């Protein structure tokens, strides 16, 4: 696969200052501040293939936003190398920004008091888009996002979901090769989120590469082909979601409804079903169990046979290990 982004040994340090506690130390700090170097990103390397959708994940303060800022050219790296479409994002900034777009869930590109269509026309002028390309591109994006009658209303009267859809049009009118998305579905309702996700998939099918940072794991599961996890400034995982889950072992989640009160041994907050390789992780209303099964130790068939010997149940469902559990385990290291 053709590489569109290559990141090698990327680091970013911030300088901050310590301040002593108490009046005397605070006064001392006023005249002689002590510098402290903080590593926001430490020696991170990865690549992105053309046409990929990559999810960059990590807890708050992990270094995700700093990494995105360096990729978009708004922040210099302390050390390391970034090549995006053969350009250095900072040194070749004028040419570079013509080929990228960005959507930030908590930062708008739209002018609040005018209709989105006027903001789109400003972007047309900024990016020097021809009349023909502008009309074709705008018609396509408006149709895909279902905004035909919305773009002529003042931005301030639009719903959050409608404004976010307009943000995507702003970011993609000039037909960028790469679009950076930072929390693109934050605060949206279920329907608006799915509309945005479907739109991203359609544009990806047309060849656009997306770099996504989000705390909404549904975004990641539905969109990302590969994920990169950053924690405390360091890359701790780079691969597919399936590879990530395999790192935690071959496990399934069983949800079970018993015909009567759960007969499990309890020690404090821990429940024991008495089946090797199976652990009860939740009990609800004393007859609904959630069980984590390590199928490297016991197959699902063997588990169900053993379960039937121990208790009677009216309903059983088998699910994949939730992404929340997988990611939380990685964060905790």
Phi and psi in degrees as a GROMACS rama.xvg file:
@    title "Ramachandran Plot"
@    xaxis  label "Phi"
@    yaxis  label "Psi"
@TYPE xy
-66.9241  130.653  UNK-2
-83.6771  128.386  UNK-3
-103.783  -25.0319  UNK-4
-132.456  130.339  UNK-5
-127.59  123.855  UNK-6
-120.284  125.305  UNK-7
-128.04  120.804  UNK-8
50.2559  45.239  UNK-9
-77.244  129.006  UNK-10
-138.221  150.502  UNK-11
-142.674  122.604  UNK-12
-109.553  141.74  UNK-13
-112.467  147.54  UNK-14
-105.971  126.51  UNK-15
-127.384  177.478  UNK-16
-128.752  140.557  UNK-17
-91.1616  149.022  UNK-18
-127.255  127.837  UNK-19
-68.2758  159.636  UNK-20
-94.306  149.814  UNK-21
87.2872  161.477  UNK-22
-63.2636  -46.134  UNK-23
-63.8364  -46.8073  UNK-24
-67.7664  -36.867  UNK-25
-64.279  -39.8527  UNK-26
-65.1747  -40.3592  UNK-27
-62.1736  -41.6932  UNK-28
-66.2419  -27.6899  UNK-29
-65.0321  -36.398  UNK-30
-93.9539  -29.3888  UNK-31
-139.452  91.9957  UNK-32
-80.3728  142.4  UNK-33
-99.1176  121.503  UNK-34
-77.2081  143.476  UNK-35
-132.731  128.428  UNK-36
-91.0302  128.427  UNK-37
-115.951  128.84  UNK-38
-86.9405  105.652  UNK-39
-80.2366  -38.1988  UNK-40
-136.002  133.787  UNK-41
-127.431  107.734  UNK-42
52.8121  51.9036  UNK-43
-94.0795  131.289  UNK-44
-131.367  138.751  UNK-45
-170.022  169.337  UNK-46
-135.683  159.004  UNK-47
-126.092  129.047  UNK-48
-82.4199  152.361  UNK-49
-61.2575  129.666  UNK-50
86.3779  5.8941  UNK-51
-78.6338  160.736  UNK-52
-120.925  113.151  UNK-53
-109.967  129.99  UNK-54
-99.2941  126.773  UNK-55
-106.505  116.518  UNK-56
-117.575  159.678  UNK-57
165.565  156.336  UNK-58
-67.5445  169.825  UNK-59
-57.1538  134.291  UNK-60
81.3791  10.0762  UNK-61
-76.995  -24.2224  UNK-62
117.203  6.71803  UNK-63
-63.1103  -52.5961  UNK-64
-64.668  -37.1697  UNK-65
-62.3368  -41.7451  UNK-66
-62.4036  -44.8  UNK-67
-63.0282  -40.7039  UNK-68
-62.1694  -37.6261  UNK-69
-70.4565  -36.5976  UNK-70
-67.4339  -33.6859  UNK-71
-85.9791  -7.06675  UNK-72
86.2752  10.4151  UNK-73
-89.0978  -5.37307  UNK-74
-145.064  131.936  UNK-75
-76.7514  144.633  UNK-76
-79.8589  145.964  UNK-77
-71.619  -45.5252  UNK-78
-144.511  164.151  UNK-79
103.151  -179.263  UNK-80
-136.256  136.821  UNK-81
-125.496  128.872  UNK-82
-125.617  119.643  UNK-83
-122.384  114.764  UNK-84
53.3236  36.5036  UNK-85
80.4942  3.96419  UNK-86
-112.083  151.288  UNK-87
-87.4708  119.247  UNK-88
-56.4073  -30.2949  UNK-89
-88.7535  -44.8315  UNK-90
-74.8081  -30.1997  UNK-91
-111.539  42.0014  UNK-92
-62.3204  -41.2073  UNK-93
-59.7392  -47.422  UNK-94
-71.9933  -36.498  UNK-95
-63.001  -45.51  UNK-96
-67.5715  -16.3836  UNK-97
-69.9672  -19.2501  UNK-98
-112.311  8.22705  UNK-99
-128.148  158.784  UNK-100
-132.112  163.673  UNK-101
-147.835  138.448  UNK-102
-128.687  120.588  UNK-103
-115.743  121.429  UNK-104
-59.668  -25.0404  UNK-105
-115.847  16.1259  UNK-106
-144.027  120.353  UNK-107
-96.9311  145.455  UNK-108
-97.047  -11.1547  UNK-109
-79.3609  149.309  UNK-110
-86.946  122.01  UNK-111
-62.479  -36.182  UNK-112
-95.0802  2.69389  UNK-113
-123.17  159.865  UNK-114
-64.9387  151.984  UNK-115
-55.1181  -33.5344  UNK-116
-58.1229  -33.8748  UNK-117
-72.0659  -35.8176  UNK-118
-64.9096  -38.3998  UNK-119
-62.8186  -39.9946  UNK-120
-65.7294  -34.5125  UNK-121
-64.416  -42.3922  UNK-122
-64.3988  -34.7302  UNK-123
-57.9018  -44.0229  UNK-124
-70.2824  -42.2958  UNK-125
-60.4247  -43.7355  UNK-126
-93.5151  3.48925  UNK-127
53.5906  50.6234  UNK-128
-84.5714  133.345  UNK-129
-66.5639  157.336  UNK-130
-57.6625  -42.403  UNK-131
-64.3137  -49.6833  UNK-132
-64.6739  -38.6525  UNK-133
-61.511  -48.335  UNK-134
-63.8704  -45.4549  UNK-135
-62.3576  -44.3191  UNK-136
-69.1581  -44.0181  UNK-137
-63.0634  -44.5978  UNK-138
-59.912  -42.232  UNK-139
-63.544  -49.1547  UNK-140
-66.9023  -41.9108  UNK-141
-62.7057  -41.3292  UNK-142
-66.1832  -45.1899  UNK-143
-62.4438  -33.6004  UNK-144
-97.3692  -2.41013  UNK-145
64.7447  45.7534  UNK-146
-114.789  19.881  UNK-147
-49.2276  -44.0471  UNK-148
-101.487  5.15034  UNK-149
-97.9758  -27.7478  UNK-150
-74.146  -7.9309  UNK-151
-99.7011  -1.2888  UNK-152
-92.0102  152.161  UNK-153
-56.2659  138.807  UNK-154
-55.9871  -35.8787  UNK-155
-64.4301  -21.4674  UNK-156
-94.3415  -3.79931  UNK-157
-79.4861  152.121  UNK-158
-72.1191  166.404  UNK-159
-58.7167  -42.4539  UNK-160
-63.5924  -41.0579  UNK-161
-66.3576  -40.1953  UNK-162
-64.381  -40.2783  UNK-163
-65.0701  -37.8204  UNK-164
-62.0124  -40.2365  UNK-165
-65.5032  -33.3132  UNK-166
-60.6404  -38.5673  UNK-167
-64.793  -39.3641  UNK-168
-63.2924  -44.4828  UNK-169
-55.8795  -41.9683  UNK-170
-75.1991  -21.7972  UNK-171
-120.152  4.92962  UNK-172
-59.8806  -36.9837  UNK-173
-86.8161  10.7054  UNK-174
58.1635  57.9195  UNK-175
-71.0942  153.393  UNK-176
-76.6132  -32.0359  UNK-177
-129.721  137.314  UNK-178
-125.076  128.291  UNK-179
-96.8712  127.997  UNK-180
-119.798  121.74  UNK-181
-116.316  107.687  UNK-182
50.3734  56.6676  UNK-183
-70.1251  -17.7158  UNK-184
-112.15  13.4028  UNK-185
-62.4927  130.857  UNK-186
79.4536  -0.336798  UNK-187
-87.5192  154.359  UNK-188
-76.6924  173.052  UNK-189
-59.8521  -42.7718  UNK-190
-67.4352  -44.861  UNK-191
-63.3569  -40.6632  UNK-192
-58.7627  -45.6405  UNK-193
-67.4239  -36.1239  UNK-194
-60.9701  -44.2005  UNK-195
-63.3663  -44.3695  UNK-196
-62.7058  -42.9789  UNK-197
-63.4659  -38.6592  UNK-198
-63.0741  -44.9076  UNK-199
-60.0957  -42.612  UNK-200
-60.9065  -43.6086  UNK-201
-65.2797  -42.1899  UNK-202
-70.0426  -32.2893  UNK-203
-65.5432  -37.9793  UNK-204
-62.6411  -26.3218  UNK-205
-85.7332  -0.199687  UNK-206
111.944  -2.28679  UNK-207
-76.1369  134.866  UNK-208
-92.0555  135.841  UNK-209
-121.65  135.987  UNK-210
-114.333  118.312  UNK-211
-118.521  126.894  UNK-212
-115.665  133.587  UNK-213
-162.68  157.551  UNK-214
-103.846  -3.37058  UNK-215
-89.006  104.772  UNK-216
-70.1296  -16.7961  UNK-217
-66.0844  -36.5755  UNK-218
-57.9879  -46.0047  UNK-219
-65.617  -48.571  UNK-220
-63.7353  -36.8232  UNK-221
-82.6699  -27.1261  UNK-222
-111.745  -45.0679  UNK-223
-72.7213  131.433  UNK-224
-83.0485  -34.1634  UNK-225
-141.051  157.669  UNK-226
-130.279  149.157  UNK-227
-120.53  127.854  UNK-228
-109.65  126.505  UNK-229
-115.048  131.335  UNK-230
-139.539  127.669  UNK-231
53.9509  38.2423  UNK-232
83.7386  -6.31942  UNK-233
-113.311  146.745  UNK-234
-76.3156  123.48  UNK-235
-111.796  -11.3065  UNK-236
-158.384  144.227  UNK-237
-149.63  107.409  UNK-238
170.518  -166.146  UNK-239
-83.0602  165.106  UNK-240
-63.0466  -39.262  UNK-241
-62.0402  -40.7447  UNK-242
-64.2902  -38.5817  UNK-243
-62.1516  -45.2689  UNK-244
-65.5527  -36.4434  UNK-245
-66.2921  -27.6105  UNK-246
-62.1635  -25.6141  UNK-247
-94.8845  8.00333  UNK-248
96.4643  166.398  UNK-249
-89.2918  92.3954  UNK-250
-125.245  150.521  UNK-251
-128.031  157.225  UNK-252
-107.606  126.453  UNK-253
-109.344  125.568  UNK-254
-106.692  124.559  UNK-255
-127.92  132.969  UNK-256
-111.792  116.765  UNK-257
-86.309  156.653  UNK-258
-78.3095  -15.1921  UNK-259
-147.425  178.832  UNK-260
-50.7186  138.08  UNK-261
-61.3392  129.241  UNK-262
-104.66  78.839  UNK-263
-127.18  149.242  UNK-264
-77.482  136.064  UNK-265
-126.007  129.947  UNK-266
-125.558  104.914  UNK-267
63.1495  -119.36  UNK-268
-97.4144  5.51671  UNK-269
-101.698  134.65  UNK-270
-112.73  144.455  UNK-271
-127.229  118.406  UNK-272
-84.2042  -19.2367  UNK-273
86.209  17.6299  UNK-274
-118.527  123.1  UNK-275
-64.4453  133.813  UNK-276
88.6777  -0.623934  UNK-277
-125.377  134.008  UNK-278
-129.882  128.446  UNK-279
-76.7997  120.984  UNK-280
-106.654  -11.1025  UNK-281
-160.273  143.834  UNK-282
-127.52  125.814  UNK-283
-121.397  130.045  UNK-284
55.0218  24.6072  UNK-285
63.8381  2.26991  UNK-286
-137.723  4.00081  UNK-287
-116.001  121.156  UNK-288
-115.285  143.309  UNK-289
-113.903  123.26  UNK-290
-124.685  134.385  UNK-291
-99.2408  123.053  UNK-292
-114.718  124.814  UNK-293
-88.1986  101.472  UNK-294
-79.784  -0.724703  UNK-295
-76.3913  -20.3779  UNK-296
-102.943  -30.9436  UNK-297
-150.095  129.13  UNK-298
-70.8475  160.956  UNK-299
-61.23  -41.9941  UNK-300
-60.5686  -45.7659  UNK-301
-63.1208  -38.967  UNK-302
-62.4762  -46.0414  UNK-303
-65.3715  -39.9777  UNK-304
-61.3857  -45.7573  UNK-305
-65.0661  -38.5601  UNK-306
-63.6613  -42.1725  UNK-307
-63.755  -26.8719  UNK-308
-73.2423  -25.8716  UNK-309
-94.4107  -31.3398  UNK-310
-156.09  165.888  UNK-311
-102.141  137.819  UNK-312
-138.041  150.504  UNK-313
-103.069  -17.1993  UNK-314
-153.923  142.671  UNK-315
-146.283  137.766  UNK-316
-134.645  146.161  UNK-317
-116.634  126.58  UNK-318
-130.68  161.384  UNK-319
-72.7923  159.387  UNK-320
-61.1543  125.889  UNK-321
-60.4237  142.155  UNK-322
-58.9901  -35.1496  UNK-323
-57.4253  -42.5977  UNK-324
-68.4871  -41.4529  UNK-325
-61.5364  -50.0062  UNK-326
-66.2666  -42.719  UNK-327
-59.5856  -40.3475  UNK-328
-62.8299  -40.9896  UNK-329
-65.1643  -43.7614  UNK-330
-59.2374  -39.884  UNK-331
-75.7081  -12.7259  UNK-332
